[in-house]
Amino acid sequence: MELFYRSTRNENVMLTASEAILQGLSDEGGLFVPERIPVLNVSLSEIAGMDYQETAYMVMKQFLTDFTEEELKSCIRLAYDEKFDTEAIAPLANVDGTYYLELFHGPTIAFKDMALSILPHLMTTAAKKQGVTDEIVILTATSGDTGKAALSGFADVEGTRIIVFYPKGGVSEVQRLQMVTQKGKNTAVVAIHGNFDEAQSGVKRMFEDPKLREELREAGFRFSSANSINIGRLVPQIVYYVYAYGGLLKNGEIQEGDPVNVVVPTGNFGNILAAYFAKEMGIPIAKLICASNENKVLFDFFCTGTYDRNREFVLTESPSMDILISSNLERLIYLISGRNADKNCELMEELRTKGSYGITEEMKAKLSDFAAGYASAQEMKQAIRDTFENTGYVMDTHTAVAAAVYDAYKKDCGDQTKTVIASTASPYKFAKSVLDAIHPGAYEQQEEIGLADELSRISGTEIPLAVEEIRHAKICHTRECDGAQMEQTVREILGLR
């Protein structure tokens, strides 16, 4: 049965999967959501016998129903290959009884690789299916990891260009170097003088501008997105939660049907929304634990039912979570409103004009699957230090936020359900912060990029190729702009007047 996609802001919009992937965002600013969430058509024990590629096909074929078997399997084969440093693709590490789902074994050593390795193949396949001849312009804002993963995925892909905006001073040095050293004749990287929310808002404004959209079409271009607002980014993320449950079952850590908790460090909400979709498909997830850093807008939302971005923006050492406008939350709001596009529009307009909105009690009651917590900078560092001293396992600053939140959750609730923590980045991406947490004050005068050797020494792990490559790489991108100049900058890059 074909599965269509609806806009969260217009009930009359109905697209196929390939149309939704190509468009990225609905014309009126809505996000695409499947008209129903399909149920797994295999048993849990069958999932336990699947490798990552087989799991990906089993999940994705139910969402991307207008892709043929040959098309989808080709995309999966091209995405999940030797560019990952382990055949498992997303291995589970048992650390003192908690299971860390390591999502950082791809080419840019962050979880964004899990979806952005396949999105270019899905998008170019979709373009062929739809007979699109326009050049696809991938327009993306990043808080750190999406940018490099998207650049890596789309570099020199025929028929595409990619423009990435990132907040100057708001990403780690490794993240910055990964982006500005990116090769590819179709790539552009721009530092904006502002924070991630300003970059993301600027990108969404361009998507929603009908005049700009028409001007692009006349010049032979069309916008699409590599952010998790694109359903082609979100669907591949569901796969690794299904795969993780199969892995626990295969390893004898759980019995078929046993519930597990999932803890996700998130700012934009896409990664935990994918876990929610996995639960809706039939994976026995008990609690979805949303972990925030000091920009705790999501924590406050789950506690109060009010989403309020009117607060100080905090730059933290978990920068990929430094977000106050969680775009993907809109998909959940739409679902818990009973797929009421009018109600969702009303709330999103309140967010735009007032900076906040409150959901109804009926909607709030539908959030019982979720728990939430947040960790301070000190709690995050303590989680890194304690885990290393007790087990020898080294985690990055984002994963440590999740670990700290989970530890507090267990103490508060006494919940002993087996738990998977989404480990979203390699510690090598944030070496200075990680080492400072383990040995406070010992590395203050050292450059982050030079600390990879020390991290390798104390952790007993090899320095990832992604870090080795940027040590002496040539800087390819130096462009900067103010937030208000983003459209003008895109015009210059594309050669528009």
N, C-alpha and C positions, 0 to 999 in steps of 0.2 A: 504494500500500500504506500503510495507516495506521501511524503511528509512535506507540508508547506510551512512557510515562515510568516508570522504576523509582526507588524510594528507595534511597539509598546505605546505608541501615541496616535495610531490611526487604525481603527478596526477594519477599514476597507482594503488595507494593503495585504496582499497575499502573494508571496514569491516562492519559487523553487529554491532549493539549497544553493545551486550554482548562481542564481540571480542574487541571492542574499549575500553570498561571499563576495561577489564582484562589486556590489554596491557598498557594502561595509556598513553604512548608516542609512536609515530611511530619510527621505527628502525633508520631512518635517522635524528631523532630529531624533526620532525614535530608534530603539534598538530592536533587532530581529530576534524573535523567540519562536521555537517550534510550536506548532498549533497543539501538539500533545508531546509528552515525554515518553518515548517508546520503552517498553518493558523488555528486559533481557530475554532473548529467545533460546538461550542455552542454560544448562544447570550450573550451579556454582562449582561443582566438582569438575565439570568440563572446562571451566575457566582456569582451574588450577593446572590443567595440562597444557595450556597455551603459552607460547612465547609472546614477546611484546608485539611483534608484527601481527600475529594471529589475533591477539586481543584487540589491537587497533582496528583491524578489519571488521571483527565481530561487532564492535561498538559503533564505528563510524558509518557502516553501511545502513544502520537503522536511522541515522540522522540525515545522511547525504544520499537520499534515495534516487536522485536523478543522475548520479554517477554510476556508470556501469561497473561490474566487478573488475574488469580489466583496468579501467581508469583508476579506480580507487586503490587496487593492489599495486599498481605502478607508482602512485603517489607515495604510498606507505613504504615501498621498497626503496625509493629514492631518498626518503626522509630518514629512515631509521637504519642506517648502515654503518660503515666503519668510521664515520665522522664522530660517532660516540665511542668513548674509550672502554666500554664494556659491552659484551654481547647482551647482558641483561637489560641494557638501555636505562632502566630506572631500578637499581637494586635496593633491597631493604637491608639496613644495618640494624642488628639487634644490639642496643646499647643499654645494658642493665635492665632488660625487660621492656623497654620502650623501643618502638620500631621507627627508624628514621628512613623515610622514602627519599632516597637521594636522587634529586631531579637535576643534578648539575654535571652530568657526565657528557654533555654535548659540546659543540665547538666553542661556545662562549661561556661555558661553565656556570650557567644559571638556568632556572626552570623554564624560562621563555623559549629555550631551544626545543623543548618538548612539542610545542605547537608551531613555532616559527620555522622549524626544519621542514614541515609539511605544507604550511600555508602557501608558499610560492608555487608549489606544484598543484595544489587545489585551485589556486587562482588562475594560473595559466590554462589549466584544463577547463575550468569554468568559462574562461574567455573564448576558447575554441568552441565549446558547446553552444555558447550564445551567439557565435558569429561576430564577436567584438573585434574590431580592427583598430580602435583607439589605443593609444599608449596609456597603460594604467599607471597612474601616479600614486604611489603609496605614501600617504601623508600621516605621520606618526609623532606623537609626543611621548617622551620617556622620562621615567624617574630614575633610570639607570640601566636596567637590564634589557628591556624591550628593544631599545635603540640598537644595540650591537647585534642582538639576535636577529632582528629584522634586516639590518644591513647585511649581515652575513648570509641570510637566506635569499635575499633579492639581488645581491651584487651580480651584475652582468647577466641577469635573467632577461632574455629577449622579450621586448614588448612592455617592459616595466621601467619606471624610475622610482627612486625612494628618497624622500626628504624627511629627516629626523630632527626634531627640536628637543633640546634638553636644557635644564636649568643650570646656568653657569654657577659653579660653586656648590651645586646641590647634588652632585654625584661623587662617588669615590674616585681617586686618581686612576685606579685601574679601569674603572668603568669609562672614564673620560678618554683615556688613551686607547681603549678598545674601539671607541667610536671614531675619534679623530684620525686614527691611522688606517681606517677602513679603505681598502682599494675598491675600484669598480667605477667604470665610466658613467654609470647611471646613479651614483650615490651622492648625496649631499647631507651634510651635518651642520646644524646651526645651534650655537649657544644663545639662549635668550636671557636677557637681564630680568629675571623674575623667577618664580618658583614653578613647580610642576603643574599645579592647578591652573596657572596662567597659560602655560604652554598647551595644556589639554583643552582649555576653554577656547584658545585661539584656533586650534585645529578644528574643533566642533563648529565654530562660527563659519569657517571656510566651507565645511561640508554642508552647512545649512543655507548658504548664500546662493539663491537661484540664479542671480545675475552672473556670479563667478562660475557657477556650474555650466551655464550656457556658453559663456566665453571660452571655457576649457574645451567643450565639445566642438566648437567652431574651429579651435586650434588643433583638434585631433587628440585631446587628452580626456581622461576621466579619473576622478579621485576614487581611491579605495583606502582601506585602513588595515594596518597590521596590529593595532591595539586590540585589546580583548573586547572592545565594542564590536569587533567583527566576529560573527558566529563561526567563521572558519578558524578562528583562533581558539574559541571556547570549546568546541566539540572535541578536538584532539586532547584537551586537558582532562576530559572525563575519563579517557582511556587509562591513565596511570593510577587512578583510584580503583578502578575495576581490577587492573593488573596487580595492585598491591594486595587486595583481598585474596586473589588467586594465589599469590606468592605465600601469604601466611598459611593458607590452606595446604598448599603443596609441601611446605616445610613442616607441617604438623604442629604449627603454633596455635591453630584454632581448629575446631570441628565445623563441618558444613552447617551454615546457618547461624553460627555464633556471631553476636554483634561485636563491632569494633567502634571506637571513637576515632575521629580524625581532627587533628589540630593544624590550622593553616595560618601562617603569618601573612597578613594581607592589608593593603591599603585601598586598592581599587576594586576589591571584592570578587574579581573574576575567578581566582584560583579556588576559593571556597565555594563559589557558585557551581563550579564544575563538580566538586564533591557532592553538593546537594543534588545535582542532576544524576550522579552515579547512584545516590541513595534512592531517588525516585525511580530509577531503572530497575531497582531490586537488590542492590548491594546492601547487606545488613549493617548499615552505619547507624549507630545509636545517637551519639551527639556530634554535631559539627561545631567545633570550638574555634571561634574567630579571635585571633590574637592580634592586638594592636600595639604600636609603640606609643610614644607620648603624644602623637597626633591621633588621639583616641576617639575620633568622631564616630567610628563604627561601634566601639564599646558603648559609648553613650546612647547610641541609637537602640541597641539591643536591650539596654537597661531601662530606657524611658519611652521608647516609641517615637521619639523626636530626633530628627536629623538636623543638625545645626552646624554649619560651617563657619559661623561668625565667631571666630576664636583666633588666637595667635597661632601662626604657622611655625612649627618647631623643626629646625634642622637637626637631625639625629645621625647616629652612626649606623642606622638601618635605613638608608636614604630611599630605597625602592618602595618604602612604606610611608614616606613623607607626603601624604595626600590628604586633602580635606574634602575633595569632591570625588566620591567613589562611584564612578560611572556605571559599573556593572550592578550596583545595588538596584538600579532602575528595573532590571529584569525581575528581580525578586519582588519588588514592590508591585509590579504588574501582575505577577502570579498570585500573590497573596490578596490582591484586590479582586480576585476572581476573573483575571484577564480583562479588566475594565480599563480600556484605553482612555476614556474620558476622565476617570478618577486619577489615573496616573499622570495625565497631562496637567490636571489641576495641581497636583503635588509638585511636579517638576517646574511649573510656572512659579509656585511659591518659593521653591529653592532658588530660581533665577532672580526673582525680584526682592525677596526678603532674606535669602540665605539660609532658610530653614523650612521644615514642614513637619507635621505630626500625622502619624497614621491612626486609623480608628482602632478601637478596642478589639473589634472582630478581626482586623488584619493582624494586630499584635498577637492574638491567640494562635495564629498560624505560624508563629516563629518559635514554637516550642522545640523544634529540632535543634535549635541553635543555643549555644552558650557563648559567653564572650568574656574576655579579660584583656588587660594591658600590662605592659612591663615598662618600668622606668629604665633609664640608661644604666643605672647601677644594678638593677635586677637582671638586665640582659647580660652585663659583664660577669655577674656572679654565676649565671647559668653556664657561661663558657668556661669559667675557671673551675667550678665544681665538677662539671662533666669531665673536663680534661684530667683533673687531679684524681678523680675516682675511677675513670675508665680508660683514659688515654685518647678518647675520641675528641676531635676538634671540629667545632661547628662554626658557621659564620654568624654575623650579628642578627640577621633576620630569623634564621632558624632558632637562635638563642632566645629571641622574643617569644617564639612559640613554646620553647622548652620552659621558660620561666612562667608563662601563663598556664601551661599544663600542670606544672608543679603546684601552683597556687590553687588551681581547680581541684586537683586531687585532695589537697589538704582541706579545702572548704567542703567538698561534696562526699569525700570518701569513696569515690567511684573507682573501682578496680578493673573496669572493662579494659581489655587489651587495646592499645592505642597506637595509631600511626601519626607521626609528625611529618608534615611536608617540609623537607629540607631543601630550601629554594635556591641556594647559591653556594658555591665553593668558598671555603674560608680564605682562599688565595685572592679572592676579589676584594677582601677587606682585611688584608694581612695586618696592617698596623693596628686597627681596632681590636682584632682578635688577639694579637700578641700582647697588646697593652692590657687586655682583660686578664690574660694569664700571668703576666709579669708587669704589674702596674709601674709606669714611670721609666721602664728600662729602655724604651725605644723612642723617646720623645724627639730626639734630634735626627732620627733617620728617615729617609725617604721611603714611602710605602712600597714603591716598585722594587726597591732593593731588599725588602724584608722577606721576599719569597724564599730565599735560601734558609733563613732562620726558621721560618714556619715549616719548611720541609724537614729540617733537622729535628725539631722538637716533636713533630707529628709522625715522622717516619713515612711520609707520603711523598710521591714524586710531584715536582712542580708541573702543573698542567701546561700543555703546549700553548694554550691561549695566553698564558702569562709570559712564557718564554718569547713568544713572537713579538710582543709589544715593547720589549726592553730596548730594542734598537730600531724599531720601525719608524719610517718616515711619517711626519705629520702631513696629512693630506687635506684636512679641513680646518679652516681658521675663521669661518664666517660667524659673526655675532649680530644680534639685533635686539631691539626693545620688543616687549610683548605686542605693542600696538603696530609694529612694523612687520608682523609675520606674513600677512597676505602680500605685502609689497616684496618681501624676500622671496616668497614662492614664485611670484611673477618674474622676478629677475632670474631665478634658477631655470625656469621653464622658457625664458625668452619671450614672455608676453609683455605687452606695453603697459 
